[in-house]
Amino acid sequence: MDIRKTFGCNLKHYRSKLDMSQAELAVKMGVDRAHVSSMERGKQNVTIVTLWHAALAVDVAPAALLDDRTKD
């Protein structure tokens, strides 16, 4: 699977587990809601810093967002 899609699926998975909206995640990450949507759809090449901010926002290790074994 494309690493961008893996990251996006995992981000959505962990965000949903927290019952957090895209808008709430965007605020925690300091980005626009549309950027979160684009990341979750696998349309963004995120930087390592963005990966770090996403992981902090959903309270997981950065590696968890890259794990291709995470299930929705």
N, C-alpha and C positions, 0 to 999 in steps of 0.2 A: 504494500500500500504506500502511496505517496506520503512522505513524512509530514507534509502540510495538512493532509486530511487526517492522519493519525493524531497530530497535535490538536486539530480542531474538534475531532470527535471526543478526545479525552477532556479537553477544556469544557465542552458542553456537558459531558457526563458528570464531571466534578461540580460544575456550576449548578446543574440540576439537582444533584444530591444535597446541595445546600439550600435548595429552593430559592435560588438567587436569579433575578432577572438579568438580561444582558445589560440593561441600563445600570443596575447596581454594580455589576462587575466592571463596567466601564469606569464608573466613578472610583472604585477601589484601585483600578489600574492607571487612572489618569489619562484615559483615551476616550474617544467618541464611541457611542453605542454601535454605530455602523461599522467601526473597526473591529469590534468584538464579533459582530455578525459575520464579517468577512473572514476573520480568523477561524471561526467555528465551521465555516463552509470550506475551509482549506484553500482559500483564495489569496492568502497573505504569506509572504516569506517573512516570518517574524525574526527579529534580532534576538540574540541571547539575553539582552536586557529585558525585552518584552516577555520572553519565556520566563524569566525570573519574576517579573511583576505578576504575571498570570498565576504562577505557582503560589506566590505569597497570597494573592487574592482568594484563591480557592483552598489554601492551607494544605498543599501537597508538596512533595519534593519535585523539583523540576523534571527529574527523570520520569516521574509518573505521567507527565504530559506527553512523553515521547514513547511510552510503552505500547507496542502494537498488540498486546494481549488484553488491554482494558476493554470491557464489554459495556455496551449501552444498557 
